[in-house]
Amino acid sequence: MSYMHYEDNDDQTGRLNTHEMCMLRDLLIAPYMLDLVDVHKGYADRSGAVLRKLNGLLAETLMDIITQDLSDLRTDLRSRQIKTWEMDQDHIALYVGYNCRGYSDKFGMTKEAARGEIRVQLGEYMGDVIQHLRVLPKTRQSK
C-alpha cells in the first residue's frame, strides 16, 4: 500500500480537515498493526510449517513497510504543524491527543472500527507485497 500523501490543507484555521483526520487514524492504528504482524511472525517462527520462513519473511517485510509509512506519516504531520502526544485507550476506544496549528483536542476511534481498518489496511499491504512477488517468476524465466 505504502503511505499515501494526503491533500494539502488550504484551511489554516487550526481544525483538522478530513484528510488530516485520516492521517491521525492511520497514526493511531499503525502501532497496533505492527504488534499484530509481530505476534503472527512469532507464531510462524515457532510453527513446524513448511513455509514458516516465507511467512516470517512476509511478516518482516510488512513490518518494514508499515514502519517506513509511519515515519513518513509523522513527517507529513509535522510539516502540517500537527503535533501529537500520548496515545491512550479505554475499554471502548483508542485516542491520540493533538495540537493542530494552535487548536488542541483529542482524536479517537472505537476499537471495533480500528480492528476493521487494520484488516483493510493489512489486506492492502499484503496485496501490494503479493503483487510484487508475482513479478518475480516472470523475471526469473527471462534470464
C-alpha positions in Angstrom: 0.0 0.0 0.0 2.7 2.4 1.1 1.9 5.6 2.8 -0.3 7.9 0.7 0.4 11.6 1.0 -2.8 13.4 1.8 -4.1 16.6 0.1 -2.7 19.9 1.3 -4.9 21.8 3.8 -5.8 25.2 2.4 -7.8 26.0 5.5 -5.3 27.1 8.2 -7.9 27.6 10.9 -6.4 25.1 13.3 -9.1 22.5 12.9 -8.3 19.2 11.2 -9.7 18.6 7.8 -10.9 15.2 6.6 -7.5 14.1 5.3 -5.7 15.1 8.4 -8.2 13.1 10.4 -7.4 10.1 8.2 -3.7 10.7 9.0 -4.4 10.7 12.7 -6.4 7.5 12.3 -3.5 5.9 10.5 -1.1 7.1 13.2 -3.4 5.6 15.8 -3.7 2.2 14.3 -0.2 1.7 12.8 1.4 0.6 16.2 -1.4 -2.0 16.6 -0.8 -3.3 13.1 2.9 -3.7 13.9 2.1 -5.6 17.1 -0.4 -7.9 15.2 2.1 -8.7 12.5 4.9 -9.3 15.1 2.7 -11.7 17.0 1.9 -13.6 13.9 5.6 -13.6 12.9 6.3 -15.3 16.3 3.6 -17.9 15.6 5.2 -18.6 12.2 8.7 -18.8 13.7 7.6 -21.4 16.3 5.5 -23.5 14.0 6.7 -26.5 12.2 5.0 -25.4 8.9 6.9 -26.0 5.7 6.5 -22.3 4.7 7.4 -20.8 8.1 10.5 -19.0 6.6 8.3 -17.5 3.9 5.7 -16.4 6.4 8.4 -14.9 8.6 9.9 -13.1 5.7 6.5 -11.7 4.7 5.9 -10.5 8.3 9.3 -8.8 8.4 8.6 -7.2 5.0 5.2 -5.9 6.2 6.7 -4.6 9.4 9.4 -2.7 7.4 6.8 -1.2 5.1 4.5 -0.2 7.9 7.4 1.3 9.9 8.5 3.4 6.9 5.0 4.5 6.3 4.6 5.5 9.9 7.8 7.5 9.7 6.6 9.3 6.5 3.2 10.0 8.2 4.9 11.6 11.2 7.0 13.8 8.9 3.9 14.8 7.0 2.0 15.7 10.2 5.0 17.8 11.4 5.1 19.6 8.1 1.4 20.5 8.6 2.1 21.8 12.1 0.2 19.0 13.8 1.8 17.7 17.0 0.6 14.5 18.6 1.1 13.0 22.1 0.0 10.2 24.4 -1.9 7.6 22.7 -4.4 6.2 25.1 -7.3 3.8 25.3 -10.2 2.8 27.4 -12.5 -0.2 27.2 -14.3 1.2 24.1 -11.9 3.4 22.1 -8.4 4.4 21.2 -7.3 8.1 21.5 -4.4 10.4 20.5 -4.1 14.0 21.6 -3.1 16.5 19.1 -2.4 20.2 18.5 -3.2 21.4 15.1 -2.0 25.0 14.4 -2.9 26.1 17.9 -6.1 24.1 18.4 -5.7 21.2 20.9 -8.1 18.3 21.1 -8.2 14.5 21.3 -8.9 12.2 18.3 -10.5 8.9 18.9 -12.0 5.8 17.3 -13.7 2.8 18.6 -11.7 -0.4 19.0 -14.2 -2.1 16.6 -13.6 0.5 13.9 -9.9 0.2 14.5 -10.0 -3.6 14.0 -11.9 -3.2 10.8 -9.5 -0.5 9.5 -6.5 -2.7 10.5 -8.0 -5.6 8.4 -8.5 -3.4 5.4 -5.0 -1.8 5.6 -3.2 -5.1 6.2 -5.1 -6.6 3.3 -3.9 -3.7 1.1 -0.3 -4.1 2.3 -0.3 -7.8 1.7 -1.9 -7.3 -1.7 0.9 -5.0 -2.7 3.6 -7.4 -1.5 2.0 -10.3 -3.3 1.7 -8.2 -6.5 5.4 -7.6 -6.3 6.1 -11.3 -5.8 4.1 -12.2 -8.9 6.6 -10.3 -11.0 9.5 -12.5 -9.7 8.7 -15.7 -11.7 8.5 -13.7 -14.9 11.8 -12.1 -14.4 13.5 -15.4 -13.4 12.2 -17.1 -16.6 13.6 -14.3 -18.8 17.2 -14.9 -17.6 
